[in-house]
């Protein structure tokens, strides 16, 4: 366990030293380019020191105007999402109501049966009013399903 901790600490220590080092770009007489952390030997080589990139913490400070703009966009996005959620809930509620109305509408209402007198006696059958009401219930149910999707 100690060995692992020592190895990890030495690696991290090495990385810390490597971050602060200077880098030199050397252009050789044949045009090839090489990079090194050792200062070049001799003044005849086309070597130059590269600037060290500034260390950043990853946190960027933004001006208040930009912050307000971002906050406004986030607020608008949240309001739009809440509005969509409410509409979706209403559509699902309408779908449940349409399904319930369709189930309850199966039973014929008064006036939706027509009496028939035949050789076998008096019977009844469902008339066009019942069929029309069933079609309307089906249409309402389909509209509610499409709205809920």
ABEGO torsion letter per residue (X at the ends): XAAAAAAAAAAAAAAAAAAABBBBBBBBAAGBBBBBABBBBEAABBBBBBBBBBBBAGBBBBBAAAAAAAAAAAAAAAAAAAAAAAAAAAAAAAAAAAAAAAAAAABBBBGABBBBBBAAEBBBBBBAAAAAAAAAAAAAAAAAAAAAX
